[in-house]
């Protein structure tokens, strides 16, 4: 199983891992997707979706 993209940054991985016990495996997948989406919205140009 490949590592989630969130683990490519050590600091972000350490931050996210604190919350892992709060989620089931399926919920964790969606948490990571939402977290990465929020980061994209903050780093890139603002769009209507953000």
C-alpha positions as CSV (number, residue, x, y, z in Angstrom):
1,X,0.0,0.0,0.0
2,X,1.5,3.4,-1.0
3,X,2.0,6.0,1.6
4,X,-0.4,8.9,1.5
5,X,0.9,12.1,0.0
6,X,0.6,13.7,3.5
7,X,3.6,11.6,4.5
8,X,5.9,13.3,2.0
9,X,6.4,16.2,4.4
10,X,7.8,15.0,7.7
11,X,6.4,18.0,9.7
12,X,2.9,17.5,8.1
13,X,3.1,13.7,8.6
14,X,3.9,14.2,12.3
15,X,1.1,16.7,12.7
16,X,-1.5,14.5,11.0
17,X,-0.4,11.3,12.9
18,X,-1.5,12.9,16.1
19,X,-5.1,12.6,14.9
20,X,-4.9,9.1,13.3
21,X,-6.4,7.4,16.4
22,X,-9.5,9.6,16.1
23,X,-10.4,8.0,12.7
24,X,-11.2,4.7,11.2
25,X,-9.1,3.6,8.2
26,X,-11.7,4.9,5.8
27,X,-12.2,8.2,7.6
28,X,-8.4,8.7,7.8
29,X,-8.3,8.6,4.0
30,X,-10.9,11.3,3.7
31,X,-9.3,13.4,6.4
32,X,-6.0,13.3,4.5
33,X,-7.8,14.3,1.3
34,X,-9.5,17.3,3.0
35,X,-6.3,18.3,4.7
36,X,-4.4,18.4,1.5
37,X,-7.3,20.3,-0.2
38,X,-7.2,22.9,2.5
39,X,-3.4,23.3,2.1
40,X,-3.8,23.6,-1.7
41,X,-6.4,26.4,-1.2
42,X,-4.1,28.3,1.1
43,X,-1.0,27.9,-1.1
44,X,-2.4,28.5,-4.5
45,X,-4.8,31.0,-6.0
46,X,-8.1,31.3,-4.4
47,X,-10.9,29.7,-6.4
48,X,-14.6,29.5,-6.0
49,X,-14.3,26.1,-4.4
50,X,-12.1,27.4,-1.6
